[in-house]
Amino acid sequence: MAQVIGILVTLLLTLGMAWGAAALWFRLPWSRNQRRVAVAGWGIAALVLLWLGVRGQWLANATQLLLLVGLTTWWFRLRPAHDRPWSDDVACLATGEVRDNRLTMHHVRDFDWRTRDDAEVRWEKRSYDLDRLDSVDMIVSSWGRPGVAHVMVSFGFEGETFVVFSVEVRRLKGERFSEIGGFFRQYELAIVAADERDAVGLRSKVRGERVSLFRLRMPQSAMRSLLLAYVDEANALAESPRFYNTITANCTTLIFAMARGIGARLPLDYRLLVTDRLPGYAFKVGGLWPGFTLSELEAGGRIDERARRVHRAPDFSQRIRQGVPGWESLDRKSLAQRQ
């Protein structure tokens, strides 16, 4: 029994020290070379102490435990912040207010992207008539990594005006996103409200990603509740910053939490984490537009080629929906306007 306990203690301490190395790498506010030195020092100490612990020197295990207690204390004292040199695309957080049945959104992003790092910066205040809210779309964008995709939700007002919400990492200027870093409090969380020409155009035209759009089946009362849930979440985030987390606070888990918060009875499912499978989950729970198979919805929902062709067109949102299941009425409306 003592031998089994000793093996478990060694395993737990080893895992803890490995976690500590990753935490130091992703969270120390130092240069890359300085972090390399710190992590190398931590790794050497961990190996020496592990070797001594395996040889039965209990003081080595106690030292590892003290190191982990100190590191954990530092870890839980880390606090997210708003006042950092943010990348232009997440420099402003969305906020909103409702008065007389009209939603006013502040800091709606409408960048004209030239490259993935360069754009004409434009933040706007926009108003939306909640009585005209009549559609919700799920937009899924993937860039070739198995199981990984970014999910956005777009709200439409009688097929004329759209605003898309995107839950993103709040990167610093020049910083790149790392899924692993997302586990280690490397990024703050951002909720961005954007024009579809910006959000969809960036991912399809500039980044060359595969983008699909799925119209959701929801009663208008649920559409309104979900939209206002986004606004409330955005306002709360603007008031109190939060850390992004690759698992617990990302583009899908926040949507799931908000949907449950407005009364949707949604089961837990692995596809909430394997985000490029999310359309299959939405289809399973009856959330996608009825009358089509999943393969038909996926084939008809591919919009990246159209989005690239009509990039920045005034009627961008209408044209990317041509042929998308659930948007046949918009196709007929556009045809009637051209005749």
HELIX and SHEET records of a PDB file:
HELIX    1   1 ALA A    2  ARG A   27  1                                  26    
HELIX    2   2 ARG A   32  VAL A   54  1                                  23    
HELIX    3   3 TRP A   58  PHE A   76  1                                  19    
HELIX    4   4 ASP A   88  VAL A   90  5                                   3    
HELIX    5   5 LEU A  130  ARG A  132  5                                   3    
HELIX    6   6 GLY A  181  PHE A  183  5                                   3    
HELIX    7   7 GLU A  196  GLY A  201  1                                   6    
HELIX    8   8 LEU A  202  VAL A  206  3                                   5    
HELIX    9   9 GLN A  220  GLU A  239  1                                  20    
HELIX   10  10 THR A  253  GLY A  261  1                                   9    
HELIX   11  11 TYR A  270  LEU A  272  5                                   3    
HELIX   12  12 THR A  275  ARG A  277  5                                   3    
HELIX   13  13 LEU A  278  LYS A  284  1                                   7    
HELIX   14  14 LEU A  294  GLY A  300  1                                   7    
HELIX   15  15 ASP A  304  ARG A  309  1                                   6    
HELIX   16  16 PHE A  316  ILE A  320  1                                   5    
HELIX   17  17 GLU A  328  ARG A  338  1                                  11    
SHEET    1   A 3 THR A  95  ARG A  99  0                                        
SHEET    2   A 3 ARG A 102  ARG A 109 -1                                        
SHEET    3   A 3 TRP A 123  ASP A 129 -1                                        
SHEET    1   B 7 THR A  95  ARG A  99  0                                        
SHEET    2   B 7 ARG A 102  ARG A 109 -1                                        
SHEET    3   B 7 GLU A 188  ALA A 194  1                                        
SHEET    4   B 7 THR A 161  ARG A 170 -1                                        
SHEET    5   B 7 HIS A 150  PHE A 157 -1                                        
SHEET    6   B 7 LEU A 133  SER A 142 -1                                        
SHEET    7   B 7 ARG A 210  ARG A 215 -1                                        
SHEET    1   C 2 ASP A 112  THR A 115  0                                        
SHEET    2   C 2 ASP A 118  GLU A 120 -1                                        
END                                                                             
